[in-house]
Amino acid sequence: KNLMETLSDIYEKEWVGQDMLYVQAQNNEMLWADLAHKLSDQVVIPLNTYQAQFPEMRKKIDKRGRKLIDFDAERHAVQQMQNNPNRNEAKFIKAKNRWKMQKGHMKF
C-alpha cells in the first residue's frame, strides 16, 4: 500500500476532507507515473544506449560488482564472528584472511 491508500483507509467516509484526499492521491499517482516515464525516456534509455557502445567497460563494471558482493560477504562473516563470543579462532583467522584478500582485490 502506498501512503495515500493508507490515509484513505484510516479516515472515515464522513470526514470532510475525504474527497480532497482522493483527488490528491490521484494527482500524486499521475505525477509519479509521469516522473517514472520521463526518467526512463530521458535517463535510463540514453544511458543504456551509450553504455552499449563500450562492451569492455561494461564487463569491467560487472566484474567489479561481483567483487563487491564477495567483499561484502566476507566482511559480514568477519563481523558476525567478531560479535560471537564462542567463535572458533581458526575459522575467524581464516575468514579475516579471506576478507583481507578480497579487500586487496577491491583496491580501495
Gaussian input, Z-matrix of N, CA and C with variables (Angstrom, degrees):
# hf/3-21g

backbone

0 1
 N
 C     1     B1
 C     2     B2     1     A1
 N     3     B3     2     A2     1     D1
 C     4     B4     3     A3     2     D2
 C     5     B5     4     A4     3     D3
 N     6     B6     5     A5     4     D4
 C     7     B7     6     A6     5     D5
 C     8     B8     7     A7     6     D6
 N     9     B9     8     A8     7     D7
 C    10    B10     9     A9     8     D8
 C    11    B11    10    A10     9     D9
 N    12    B12    11    A11    10    D10
 C    13    B13    12    A12    11    D11
 C    14    B14    13    A13    12    D12
 N    15    B15    14    A14    13    D13
 C    16    B16    15    A15    14    D14
 C    17    B17    16    A16    15    D15
 N    18    B18    17    A17    16    D16
 C    19    B19    18    A18    17    D17
 C    20    B20    19    A19    18    D18
 N    21    B21    20    A20    19    D19
 C    22    B22    21    A21    20    D20
 C    23    B23    22    A22    21    D21
 N    24    B24    23    A23    22    D22
 C    25    B25    24    A24    23    D23
 C    26    B26    25    A25    24    D24
 N    27    B27    26    A26    25    D25
 C    28    B28    27    A27    26    D26
 C    29    B29    28    A28    27    D27
 N    30    B30    29    A29    28    D28
 C    31    B31    30    A30    29    D29
 C    32    B32    31    A31    30    D30
 N    33    B33    32    A32    31    D31
 C    34    B34    33    A33    32    D32
 C    35    B35    34    A34    33    D33
 N    36    B36    35    A35    34    D34
 C    37    B37    36    A36    35    D35
 C    38    B38    37    A37    36    D36
 N    39    B39    38    A38    37    D37
 C    40    B40    39    A39    38    D38
 C    41    B41    40    A40    39    D39
 N    42    B42    41    A41    40    D40
 C    43    B43    42    A42    41    D41
 C    44    B44    43    A43    42    D42
 N    45    B45    44    A44    43    D43
 C    46    B46    45    A45    44    D44
 C    47    B47    46    A46    45    D45
 N    48    B48    47    A47    46    D46
 C    49    B49    48    A48    47    D47
 C    50    B50    49    A49    48    D48
 N    51    B51    50    A50    49    D49
 C    52    B52    51    A51    50    D50
 C    53    B53    52    A52    51    D51
 N    54    B54    53    A53    52    D52
 C    55    B55    54    A54    53    D53
 C    56    B56    55    A55    54    D54
 N    57    B57    56    A56    55    D55
 C    58    B58    57    A57    56    D56
 C    59    B59    58    A58    57    D57
 N    60    B60    59    A59    58    D58
 C    61    B61    60    A60    59    D59
 C    62    B62    61    A61    60    D60
 N    63    B63    62    A62    61    D61
 C    64    B64    63    A63    62    D62
 C    65    B65    64    A64    63    D63
 N    66    B66    65    A65    64    D64
 C    67    B67    66    A66    65    D65
 C    68    B68    67    A67    66    D66
 N    69    B69    68    A68    67    D67
 C    70    B70    69    A69    68    D68
 C    71    B71    70    A70    69    D69
 N    72    B72    71    A71    70    D70
 C    73    B73    72    A72    71    D71
 C    74    B74    73    A73    72    D72
 N    75    B75    74    A74    73    D73
 C    76    B76    75    A75    74    D74
 C    77    B77    76    A76    75    D75
 N    78    B78    77    A77    76    D76
 C    79    B79    78    A78    77    D77
 C    80    B80    79    A79    78    D78
 N    81    B81    80    A80    79    D79
 C    82    B82    81    A81    80    D80
 C    83    B83    82    A82    81    D81
 N    84    B84    83    A83    82    D82
 C    85    B85    84    A84    83    D83
 C    86    B86    85    A85    84    D84
 N    87    B87    86    A86    85    D85
 C    88    B88    87    A87    86    D86
 C    89    B89    88    A88    87    D87
 N    90    B90    89    A89    88    D88
 C    91    B91    90    A90    89    D89
 C    92    B92    91    A91    90    D90
 N    93    B93    92    A92    91    D91
 C    94    B94    93    A93    92    D92
 C    95    B95    94    A94    93    D93
 N    96    B96    95    A95    94    D94
 C    97    B97    96    A96    95    D95
 C    98    B98    97    A97    96    D96
 N    99    B99    98    A98    97    D97
 C   100   B100    99    A99    98    D98
 C   101   B101   100   A100    99    D99
 N   102   B102   101   A101   100   D100
 C   103   B103   102   A102   101   D101
 C   104   B104   103   A103   102   D102
 N   105   B105   104   A104   103   D103
 C   106   B106   105   A105   104   D104
 C   107   B107   106   A106   105   D105
 N   108   B108   107   A107   106   D106
 C   109   B109   108   A108   107   D107
 C   110   B110   109   A109   108   D108
 N   111   B111   110   A110   109   D109
 C   112   B112   111   A111   110   D110
 C   113   B113   112   A112   111   D111
 N   114   B114   113   A113   112   D112
 C   115   B115   114   A114   113   D113
 C   116   B116   115   A115   114   D114
 N   117   B117   116   A116   115   D115
 C   118   B118   117   A117   116   D116
 C   119   B119   118   A118   117   D117
 N   120   B120   119   A119   118   D118
 C   121   B121   120   A120   119   D119
 C   122   B122   121   A121   120   D120
 N   123   B123   122   A122   121   D121
 C   124   B124   123   A123   122   D122
 C   125   B125   124   A124   123   D123
 N   126   B126   125   A125   124   D124
 C   127   B127   126   A126   125   D125
 C   128   B128   127   A127   126   D126
 N   129   B129   128   A128   127   D127
 C   130   B130   129   A129   128   D128
 C   131   B131   130   A130   129   D129
 N   132   B132   131   A131   130   D130
 C   133   B133   132   A132   131   D131
 C   134   B134   133   A133   132   D132
 N   135   B135   134   A134   133   D133
 C   136   B136   135   A135   134   D134
 C   137   B137   136   A136   135   D135
 N   138   B138   137   A137   136   D136
 C   139   B139   138   A138   137   D137
 C   140   B140   139   A139   138   D138
 N   141   B141   140   A140   139   D139
 C   142   B142   141   A141   140   D140
 C   143   B143   142   A142   141   D141
 N   144   B144   143   A143   142   D142
 C   145   B145   144   A144   143   D143
 C   146   B146   145   A145   144   D144
 N   147   B147   146   A146   145   D145
 C   148   B148   147   A147   146   D146
 C   149   B149   148   A148   147   D147
 N   150   B150   149   A149   148   D148
 C   151   B151   150   A150   149   D149
 C   152   B152   151   A151   150   D150
 N   153   B153   152   A152   151   D151
 C   154   B154   153   A153   152   D152
 C   155   B155   154   A154   153   D153
 N   156   B156   155   A155   154   D154
 C   157   B157   156   A156   155   D155
 C   158   B158   157   A157   156   D156
 N   159   B159   158   A158   157   D157
 C   160   B160   159   A159   158   D158
 C   161   B161   160   A160   159   D159
 N   162   B162   161   A161   160   D160
 C   163   B163   162   A162   161   D161
 C   164   B164   163   A163   162   D162
 N   165   B165   164   A164   163   D163
 C   166   B166   165   A165   164   D164
 C   167   B167   166   A166   165   D165
 N   168   B168   167   A167   166   D166
 C   169   B169   168   A168   167   D167
 C   170   B170   169   A169   168   D168
 N   171   B171   170   A170   169   D169
 C   172   B172   171   A171   170   D170
 C   173   B173   172   A172   171   D171
 N   174   B174   173   A173   172   D172
 C   175   B175   174   A174   173   D173
 C   176   B176   175   A175   174   D174
 N   177   B177   176   A176   175   D175
 C   178   B178   177   A177   176   D176
 C   179   B179   178   A178   177   D177
 N   180   B180   179   A179   178   D178
 C   181   B181   180   A180   179   D179
 C   182   B182   181   A181   180   D180
 N   183   B183   182   A182   181   D181
 C   184   B184   183   A183   182   D182
 C   185   B185   184   A184   183   D183
 N   186   B186   185   A185   184   D184
 C   187   B187   186   A186   185   D185
 C   188   B188   187   A187   186   D186
 N   189   B189   188   A188   187   D187
 C   190   B190   189   A189   188   D188
 C   191   B191   190   A190   189   D189
 N   192   B192   191   A191   190   D190
 C   193   B193   192   A192   191   D191
 C   194   B194   193   A193   192   D192
 N   195   B195   194   A194   193   D193
 C   196   B196   195   A195   194   D194
 C   197   B197   196   A196   195   D195
 N   198   B198   197   A197   196   D196
 C   199   B199   198   A198   197   D197
 C   200   B200   199   A199   198   D198
 N   201   B201   200   A200   199   D199
 C   202   B202   201   A201   200   D200
 C   203   B203   202   A202   201   D201
 N   204   B204   203   A203   202   D202
 C   205   B205   204   A204   203   D203
 C   206   B206   205   A205   204   D204
 N   207   B207   206   A206   205   D205
 C   208   B208   207   A207   206   D206
 C   209   B209   208   A208   207   D207
 N   210   B210   209   A209   208   D208
 C   211   B211   210   A210   209   D209
 C   212   B212   211   A211   210   D210
 N   213   B213   212   A212   211   D211
 C   214   B214   213   A213   212   D212
 C   215   B215   214   A214   213   D213
 N   216   B216   215   A215   214   D214
 C   217   B217   216   A216   215   D215
 C   218   B218   217   A217   216   D216
 N   219   B219   218   A218   217   D217
 C   220   B220   219   A219   218   D218
 C   221   B221   220   A220   219   D219
 N   222   B222   221   A221   220   D220
 C   223   B223   222   A222   221   D221
 C   224   B224   223   A223   222   D222
 N   225   B225   224   A224   223   D223
 C   226   B226   225   A225   224   D224
 C   227   B227   226   A226   225   D225
 N   228   B228   227   A227   226   D226
 C   229   B229   228   A228   227   D227
 C   230   B230   229   A229   228   D228
 N   231   B231   230   A230   229   D229
 C   232   B232   231   A231   230   D230
 C   233   B233   232   A232   231   D231
 N   234   B234   233   A233   232   D232
 C   235   B235   234   A234   233   D233
 C   236   B236   235   A235   234   D234
 N   237   B237   236   A236   235   D235
 C   238   B238   237   A237   236   D236
 C   239   B239   238   A238   237   D237
 N   240   B240   239   A239   238   D238
 C   241   B241   240   A240   239   D239
 C   242   B242   241   A241   240   D240
 N   243   B243   242   A242   241   D241
 C   244   B244   243   A243   242   D242
 C   245   B245   244   A244   243   D243
 N   246   B246   245   A245   244   D244
 C   247   B247   246   A246   245   D245
 C   248   B248   247   A247   246   D246
 N   249   B249   248   A248   247   D247
 C   250   B250   249   A249   248   D248
 C   251   B251   250   A250   249   D249
 N   252   B252   251   A251   250   D250
 C   253   B253   252   A252   251   D251
 C   254   B254   253   A253   252   D252
 N   255   B255   254   A254   253   D253
 C   256   B256   255   A255   254   D254
 C   257   B257   256   A256   255   D255
 N   258   B258   257   A257   256   D256
 C   259   B259   258   A258   257   D257
 C   260   B260   259   A259   258   D258
 N   261   B261   260   A260   259   D259
 C   262   B262   261   A261   260   D260
 C   263   B263   262   A262   261   D261
 N   264   B264   263   A263   262   D262
 C   265   B265   264   A264   263   D263
 C   266   B266   265   A265   264   D264
 N   267   B267   266   A266   265   D265
 C   268   B268   267   A267   266   D266
 C   269   B269   268   A268   267   D267
 N   270   B270   269   A269   268   D268
 C   271   B271   270   A270   269   D269
 C   272   B272   271   A271   270   D270
 N   273   B273   272   A272   271   D271
 C   274   B274   273   A273   272   D272
 C   275   B275   274   A274   273   D273
 N   276   B276   275   A275   274   D274
 C   277   B277   276   A276   275   D275
 C   278   B278   277   A277   276   D276
 N   279   B279   278   A278   277   D277
 C   280   B280   279   A279   278   D278
 C   281   B281   280   A280   279   D279
 N   282   B282   281   A281   280   D280
 C   283   B283   282   A282   281   D281
 C   284   B284   283   A283   282   D282
 N   285   B285   284   A284   283   D283
 C   286   B286   285   A285   284   D284
 C   287   B287   286   A286   285   D285
 N   288   B288   287   A287   286   D286
 C   289   B289   288   A288   287   D287
 C   290   B290   289   A289   288   D288
 N   291   B291   290   A290   289   D289
 C   292   B292   291   A291   290   D290
 C   293   B293   292   A292   291   D291
 N   294   B294   293   A293   292   D292
 C   295   B295   294   A294   293   D293
 C   296   B296   295   A295   294   D294
 N   297   B297   296   A296   295   D295
 C   298   B298   297   A297   296   D296
 C   299   B299   298   A298   297   D297
 N   300   B300   299   A299   298   D298
 C   301   B301   300   A300   299   D299
 C   302   B302   301   A301   300   D300
 N   303   B303   302   A302   301   D301
 C   304   B304   303   A303   302   D302
 C   305   B305   304   A304   303   D303
 N   306   B306   305   A305   304   D304
 C   307   B307   306   A306   305   D305
 C   308   B308   307   A307   306   D306
 N   309   B309   308   A308   307   D307
 C   310   B310   309   A309   308   D308
 C   311   B311   310   A310   309   D309
 N   312   B312   311   A311   310   D310
 C   313   B313   312   A312   311   D311
 C   314   B314   313   A313   312   D312
 N   315   B315   314   A314   313   D313
 C   316   B316   315   A315   314   D314
 C   317   B317   316   A316   315   D315
 N   318   B318   317   A317   316   D316
 C   319   B319   318   A318   317   D317
 C   320   B320   319   A319   318   D318
 N   321   B321   320   A320   319   D319
 C   322   B322   321   A321   320   D320
 C   323   B323   322   A322   321   D321

   B1=1.4607
   B2=1.5143
   B3=1.2949
   B4=1.4555
   B5=1.5343
   B6=1.2881
   B7=1.4660
   B8=1.5256
   B9=1.3063
   B10=1.4609
   B11=1.5330
   B12=1.3255
   B13=1.4664
   B14=1.5176
   B15=1.3113
   B16=1.4609
   B17=1.5209
   B18=1.3200
   B19=1.4692
   B20=1.5244
   B21=1.3162
   B22=1.4683
   B23=1.5203
   B24=1.3294
   B25=1.4619
   B26=1.5267
   B27=1.3199
   B28=1.4697
   B29=1.5285
   B30=1.3182
   B31=1.4572
   B32=1.5220
   B33=1.3191
   B34=1.4643
   B35=1.5222
   B36=1.3224
   B37=1.4724
   B38=1.5313
   B39=1.3276
   B40=1.4567
   B41=1.5239
   B42=1.3346
   B43=1.4634
   B44=1.5251
   B45=1.3366
   B46=1.4601
   B47=1.5375
   B48=1.3139
   B49=1.4636
   B50=1.5144
   B51=1.3315
   B52=1.4704
   B53=1.5365
   B54=1.3230
   B55=1.4710
   B56=1.5263
   B57=1.3249
   B58=1.4675
   B59=1.5324
   B60=1.3194
   B61=1.4563
   B62=1.5266
   B63=1.3205
   B64=1.4590
   B65=1.5298
   B66=1.3223
   B67=1.4648
   B68=1.5267
   B69=1.3178
   B70=1.4690
   B71=1.5277
   B72=1.3190
   B73=1.4653
   B74=1.5204
   B75=1.3223
   B76=1.4595
   B77=1.5258
   B78=1.3243
   B79=1.4622
   B80=1.5324
   B81=1.3272
   B82=1.4641
   B83=1.5256
   B84=1.3168
   B85=1.4675
   B86=1.5278
   B87=1.3182
   B88=1.4547
   B89=1.5304
   B90=1.3275
   B91=1.4627
   B92=1.5293
   B93=1.3296
   B94=1.4603
   B95=1.5301
   B96=1.3305
   B97=1.4607
   B98=1.5252
   B99=1.3292
   B100=1.4584
   B101=1.5265
   B102=1.3295
   B103=1.4648
   B104=1.5298
   B105=1.3193
   B106=1.4609
   B107=1.5321
   B108=1.3147
   B109=1.4647
   B110=1.5320
   B111=1.3284
   B112=1.4659
   B113=1.5273
   B114=1.3339
   B115=1.4627
   B116=1.5210
   B117=1.3060
   B118=1.4615
   B119=1.5241
   B120=1.3156
   B121=1.4633
   B122=1.5261
   B123=1.3271
   B124=1.4573
   B125=1.5246
   B126=1.3378
   B127=1.4583
   B128=1.5234
   B129=1.3039
   B130=1.4613
   B131=1.5248
   B132=1.3087
   B133=1.4689
   B134=1.5288
   B135=1.3444
   B136=1.4695
   B137=1.5381
   B138=1.3165
   B139=1.4592
   B140=1.5253
   B141=1.3171
   B142=1.4652
   B143=1.5274
   B144=1.3287
   B145=1.4642
   B146=1.5253
   B147=1.3095
   B148=1.4690
   B149=1.5229
   B150=1.3152
   B151=1.4587
   B152=1.5255
   B153=1.3137
   B154=1.4607
   B155=1.5215
   B156=1.3276
   B157=1.4570
   B158=1.5265
   B159=1.3173
   B160=1.4558
   B161=1.5252
   B162=1.3319
   B163=1.4647
   B164=1.5267
   B165=1.3299
   B166=1.4715
   B167=1.5222
   B168=1.3175
   B169=1.4691
   B170=1.5219
   B171=1.3241
   B172=1.4697
   B173=1.5208
   B174=1.3190
   B175=1.4630
   B176=1.5225
   B177=1.3333
   B178=1.4706
   B179=1.5275
   B180=1.3158
   B181=1.4722
   B182=1.5217
   B183=1.3195
   B184=1.4676
   B185=1.5219
   B186=1.3419
   B187=1.4601
   B188=1.5269
   B189=1.3219
   B190=1.4688
   B191=1.5273
   B192=1.3155
   B193=1.4598
   B194=1.5209
   B195=1.3284
   B196=1.4669
   B197=1.5153
   B198=1.3390
   B199=1.4683
   B200=1.5343
   B201=1.3175
   B202=1.4621
   B203=1.5254
   B204=1.3239
   B205=1.4658
   B206=1.5235
   B207=1.3345
   B208=1.4680
   B209=1.5200
   B210=1.3333
   B211=1.4609
   B212=1.5227
   B213=1.3247
   B214=1.4644
   B215=1.5295
   B216=1.3242
   B217=1.4676
   B218=1.5247
   B219=1.3238
   B220=1.4660
   B221=1.5304
   B222=1.3337
   B223=1.4733
   B224=1.5243
   B225=1.3238
   B226=1.4611
   B227=1.5297
   B228=1.3250
   B229=1.4683
   B230=1.5256
   B231=1.3239
   B232=1.4727
   B233=1.5243
   B234=1.3297
   B235=1.4692
   B236=1.5184
   B237=1.3241
   B238=1.4603
   B239=1.5362
   B240=1.3295
   B241=1.4675
   B242=1.5164
   B243=1.3344
   B244=1.4647
   B245=1.5231
   B246=1.3150
   B247=1.4579
   B248=1.5243
   B249=1.3176
   B250=1.4607
   B251=1.5290
   B252=1.3357
   B253=1.4654
   B254=1.5361
   B255=1.3178
   B256=1.4644
   B257=1.5322
   B258=1.3167
   B259=1.4570
   B260=1.5263
   B261=1.2994
   B262=1.4538
   B263=1.5274
   B264=1.3282
   B265=1.4650
   B266=1.5293
   B267=1.3170
   B268=1.4638
   B269=1.5302
   B270=1.3272
   B271=1.4668
   B272=1.5280
   B273=1.3394
   B274=1.4548
   B275=1.5246
   B276=1.3148
   B277=1.4641
   B278=1.5259
   B279=1.3245
   B280=1.4605
   B281=1.5350
   B282=1.3303
   B283=1.4644
   B284=1.5234
   B285=1.3264
   B286=1.4690
   B287=1.5261
   B288=1.3183
   B289=1.4652
   B290=1.5240
   B291=1.3421
   B292=1.4677
   B293=1.5294
   B294=1.3362
   B295=1.4701
   B296=1.5292
   B297=1.3310
   B298=1.4622
   B299=1.5208
   B300=1.3274
   B301=1.4510
   B302=1.5354
   B303=1.3302
   B304=1.4642
   B305=1.5273
   B306=1.3222
   B307=1.4522
   B308=1.5234
   B309=1.3386
   B310=1.4581
   B311=1.5244
   B312=1.3058
   B313=1.4584
   B314=1.5197
   B315=1.3250
   B316=1.4743
   B317=1.5304
   B318=1.3158
   B319=1.4812
   B320=1.5157
   B321=1.3213
   B322=1.4637
   B323=1.4992
   A1=109.82
   A2=115.11
   A3=117.52
   A4=109.44
   A5=116.38
   A6=122.13
   A7=112.14
   A8=116.87
   A9=119.31
   A10=111.66
   A11=117.95
   A12=119.97
   A13=110.74
   A14=115.93
   A15=120.22
   A16=110.77
   A17=116.70
   A18=120.04
   A19=111.09
   A20=117.36
   A21=120.40
   A22=111.10
   A23=116.37
   A24=120.17
   A25=112.16
   A26=116.46
   A27=120.52
   A28=111.41
   A29=116.87
   A30=119.87
   A31=111.50
   A32=114.90
   A33=121.82
   A34=110.12
   A35=114.84
   A36=120.63
   A37=111.95
   A38=117.66
   A39=121.07
   A40=112.71
   A41=117.25
   A42=121.46
   A43=109.76
   A44=115.87
   A45=122.00
   A46=111.84
   A47=118.60
   A48=121.29
   A49=114.99
   A50=117.69
   A51=121.34
   A52=112.00
   A53=117.26
   A54=119.46
   A55=111.72
   A56=116.73
   A57=120.55
   A58=110.79
   A59=115.97
   A60=120.29
   A61=110.24
   A62=116.73
   A63=121.29
   A64=111.01
   A65=116.50
   A66=121.11
   A67=109.87
   A68=116.54
   A69=121.00
   A70=110.63
   A71=117.28
   A72=121.14
   A73=110.62
   A74=117.10
   A75=120.79
   A76=111.02
   A77=115.80
   A78=121.06
   A79=110.28
   A80=116.61
   A81=120.30
   A82=111.62
   A83=116.94
   A84=120.66
   A85=110.96
   A86=117.02
   A87=120.90
   A88=110.54
   A89=116.65
   A90=120.64
   A91=111.18
   A92=117.02
   A93=120.79
   A94=110.87
   A95=116.77
   A96=120.52
   A97=110.56
   A98=116.35
   A99=121.16
   A100=110.76
   A101=116.93
   A102=121.06
   A103=110.69
   A104=117.31
   A105=120.91
   A106=110.26
   A107=117.23
   A108=121.14
   A109=110.61
   A110=117.00
   A111=120.72
   A112=111.13
   A113=117.19
   A114=119.97
   A115=110.66
   A116=115.76
   A117=119.53
   A118=110.64
   A119=117.25
   A120=121.38
   A121=113.09
   A122=117.37
   A123=120.19
   A124=114.13
   A125=117.98
   A126=119.27
   A127=112.15
   A128=117.25
   A129=120.97
   A130=111.87
   A131=117.57
   A132=120.23
   A133=111.32
   A134=120.15
   A135=118.51
   A136=113.05
   A137=116.57
   A138=119.53
   A139=110.88
   A140=117.25
   A141=120.48
   A142=111.16
   A143=117.27
   A144=121.17
   A145=110.53
   A146=116.30
   A147=121.02
   A148=110.49
   A149=116.23
   A150=121.01
   A151=111.90
   A152=117.23
   A153=121.16
   A154=111.90
   A155=117.20
   A156=121.13
   A157=112.12
   A158=117.43
   A159=121.99
   A160=110.54
   A161=118.84
   A162=120.61
   A163=113.53
   A164=117.36
   A165=119.52
   A166=110.78
   A167=115.86
   A168=119.07
   A169=110.18
   A170=116.88
   A171=121.13
   A172=110.25
   A173=116.93
   A174=120.81
   A175=110.62
   A176=116.41
   A177=120.09
   A178=110.98
   A179=116.36
   A180=120.11
   A181=110.06
   A182=116.77
   A183=120.66
   A184=111.20
   A185=116.59
   A186=120.65
   A187=110.27
   A188=116.69
   A189=120.59
   A190=110.17
   A191=116.94
   A192=120.41
   A193=111.75
   A194=116.40
   A195=119.61
   A196=111.01
   A197=116.54
   A198=120.27
   A199=110.33
   A200=115.86
   A201=119.95
   A202=111.08
   A203=116.91
   A204=120.54
   A205=110.03
   A206=116.71
   A207=120.61
   A208=110.96
   A209=116.42
   A210=121.01
   A211=111.03
   A212=116.37
   A213=120.40
   A214=111.62
   A215=116.67
   A216=120.16
   A217=110.61
   A218=117.13
   A219=120.64
   A220=111.22
   A221=116.15
   A222=119.86
   A223=110.34
   A224=115.87
   A225=120.42
   A226=110.93
   A227=116.70
   A228=120.44
   A229=110.94
   A230=117.00
   A231=120.67
   A232=110.24
   A233=117.52
   A234=120.15
   A235=111.39
   A236=117.29
   A237=120.92
   A238=110.11
   A239=116.21
   A240=119.48
   A241=111.54
   A242=117.83
   A243=120.69
   A244=110.81
   A245=116.94
   A246=121.01
   A247=112.82
   A248=117.19
   A249=121.45
   A250=109.42
   A251=118.57
   A252=119.81
   A253=112.70
   A254=118.54
   A255=122.09
   A256=111.66
   A257=117.29
   A258=120.58
   A259=111.86
   A260=114.59
   A261=122.93
   A262=106.40
   A263=117.43
   A264=121.45
   A265=111.98
   A266=116.98
   A267=119.65
   A268=110.25
   A269=116.93
   A270=120.64
   A271=110.54
   A272=116.27
   A273=120.59
   A274=110.50
   A275=117.27
   A276=121.60
   A277=110.06
   A278=116.36
   A279=120.86
   A280=110.58
   A281=116.89
   A282=121.18
   A283=110.82
   A284=117.02
   A285=120.62
   A286=110.47
   A287=116.85
   A288=120.24
   A289=111.61
   A290=116.32
   A291=119.75
   A292=110.39
   A293=115.63
   A294=120.22
   A295=110.06
   A296=117.24
   A297=120.77
   A298=111.23
   A299=116.62
   A300=120.39
   A301=110.04
   A302=116.36
   A303=119.72
   A304=110.26
   A305=116.70
   A306=121.35
   A307=109.45
   A308=116.50
   A309=120.70
   A310=111.93
   A311=117.62
   A312=121.11
   A313=111.86
   A314=115.76
   A315=119.35
   A316=112.17
   A317=118.25
   A318=122.81
   A319=111.26
   A320=116.19
   A321=120.43
   A322=110.36
   D1=145.80
   D2=175.62
   D3=-97.14
   D4=177.77
   D5=-175.08
   D6=-60.15
   D7=-45.38
   D8=-175.81
   D9=-67.43
   D10=-36.63
   D11=176.42
   D12=-64.40
   D13=-40.01
   D14=178.86
   D15=-64.29
   D16=-44.17
   D17=177.99
   D18=-62.44
   D19=-38.78
   D20=178.64
   D21=-64.17
   D22=-38.42
   D23=179.14
   D24=-69.15
   D25=-34.40
   D26=-176.24
   D27=-71.27
   D28=-45.04
   D29=-174.87
   D30=-81.58
   D31=146.00
   D32=-179.52
   D33=-72.54
   D34=157.37
   D35=-178.44
   D36=-65.21
   D37=-27.52
   D38=-178.18
   D39=-81.97
   D40=-3.66
   D41=-177.90
   D42=-60.74
   D43=138.22
   D44=-173.86
   D45=-61.54
   D46=-36.97
   D47=-176.09
   D48=-93.13
   D49=11.71
   D50=-176.04
   D51=-59.82
   D52=-43.69
   D53=-178.57
   D54=-67.12
   D55=-35.86
   D56=177.69
   D57=-67.82
   D58=-35.39
   D59=178.79
   D60=-63.82
   D61=-41.97
   D62=178.43
   D63=-62.97
   D64=-44.30
   D65=179.37
   D66=-63.21
   D67=-42.75
   D68=179.81
   D69=-64.90
   D70=-38.96
   D71=178.63
   D72=-63.77
   D73=-43.66
   D74=178.11
   D75=-63.20
   D76=-40.26
   D77=178.95
   D78=-63.87
   D79=-43.65
   D80=179.00
   D81=-62.96
   D82=-42.80
   D83=178.83
   D84=-62.61
   D85=-40.29
   D86=179.56
   D87=-66.06
   D88=-43.97
   D89=178.88
   D90=-63.85
   D91=-40.54
   D92=179.75
   D93=-64.57
   D94=-43.49
   D95=178.64
   D96=-62.99
   D97=-40.63
   D98=178.73
   D99=-63.95
   D100=-43.36
   D101=178.57
   D102=-62.58
   D103=-45.91
   D104=-179.87
   D105=-61.39
   D106=-41.37
   D107=179.37
   D108=-65.01
   D109=-44.96
   D110=-179.72
   D111=-64.90
   D112=-41.90
   D113=178.22
   D114=-61.08
   D115=-42.61
   D116=179.16
   D117=-63.43
   D118=-48.16
   D119=-176.83
   D120=-70.21
   D121=-39.50
   D122=-171.48
   D123=-97.84
   D124=-16.02
   D125=-177.41
   D126=-122.35
   D127=-59.26
   D128=-171.09
   D129=-66.16
   D130=-50.20
   D131=-177.54
   D132=-63.76
   D133=-48.27
   D134=177.47
   D135=-62.90
   D136=-36.23
   D137=179.08
   D138=-65.64
   D139=-43.58
   D140=177.50
   D141=-64.58
   D142=-38.42
   D143=177.61
   D144=-63.70
   D145=-44.29
   D146=178.55
   D147=-64.43
   D148=-44.24
   D149=-178.98
   D150=-64.51
   D151=-31.55
   D152=179.98
   D153=-64.50
   D154=-19.13
   D155=178.67
   D156=-73.41
   D157=-15.77
   D158=-174.51
   D159=-127.14
   D160=73.56
   D161=-176.34
   D162=-63.93
   D163=-31.95
   D164=179.13
   D165=-65.72
   D166=-40.35
   D167=179.12
   D168=-66.26
   D169=-37.15
   D170=178.62
   D171=-62.72
   D172=-39.45
   D173=177.60
   D174=-62.43
   D175=-41.15
   D176=179.33
   D177=-66.30
   D178=-39.59
   D179=178.64
   D180=-64.04
   D181=-44.07
   D182=178.64
   D183=-62.77
   D184=-41.95
   D185=179.76
   D186=-63.38
   D187=-41.86
   D188=178.27
   D189=-62.47
   D190=-38.66
   D191=178.13
   D192=-62.53
   D193=-41.30
   D194=177.86
   D195=-66.18
   D196=-39.09
   D197=178.15
   D198=-63.86
   D199=-39.52
   D200=179.43
   D201=-64.02
   D202=-38.57
   D203=177.41
   D204=-63.76
   D205=-44.20
   D206=178.04
   D207=-62.37
   D208=-42.86
   D209=179.56
   D210=-61.54
   D211=-46.00
   D212=179.93
   D213=-62.78
   D214=-38.49
   D215=179.15
   D216=-63.98
   D217=-44.63
   D218=179.50
   D219=-66.62
   D220=-40.61
   D221=178.75
   D222=-62.24
   D223=-42.26
   D224=179.21
   D225=-63.54
   D226=-41.66
   D227=179.51
   D228=-62.22
   D229=-42.39
   D230=179.06
   D231=-65.39
   D232=-42.82
   D233=179.29
   D234=-62.93
   D235=-40.83
   D236=178.72
   D237=-61.99
   D238=-43.35
   D239=-179.38
   D240=-68.71
   D241=-35.75
   D242=178.62
   D243=-63.10
   D244=-36.04
   D245=-178.25
   D246=-81.45
   D247=-10.89
   D248=-178.41
   D249=-92.56
   D250=114.04
   D251=-178.85
   D252=-70.45
   D253=-21.83
   D254=-178.60
   D255=-101.22
   D256=34.99
   D257=-175.14
   D258=-76.17
   D259=155.13
   D260=175.07
   D261=-85.32
   D262=115.44
   D263=-173.93
   D264=-62.30
   D265=-36.09
   D266=-179.83
   D267=-64.58
   D268=-44.00
   D269=178.16
   D270=-66.61
   D271=-35.86
   D272=179.97
   D273=-64.70
   D274=-45.14
   D275=179.42
   D276=-64.19
   D277=-41.46
   D278=178.67
   D279=-62.56
   D280=-43.14
   D281=178.99
   D282=-64.95
   D283=-40.30
   D284=178.40
   D285=-63.31
   D286=-40.40
   D287=178.96
   D288=-65.44
   D289=-41.56
   D290=177.68
   D291=-63.92
   D292=-38.56
   D293=179.44
   D294=-65.29
   D295=-44.15
   D296=178.28
   D297=-62.58
   D298=-37.38
   D299=178.04
   D300=-64.99
   D301=-43.74
   D302=178.22
   D303=-64.72
   D304=-36.40
   D305=179.93
   D306=-63.57
   D307=-39.03
   D308=177.17
   D309=-65.34
   D310=-36.22
   D311=177.82
   D312=-68.09
   D313=-30.69
   D314=-176.46
   D315=-74.66
   D316=-25.88
   D317=179.91
   D318=55.27
   D319=58.36
   D320=178.98
   D321=-69.69

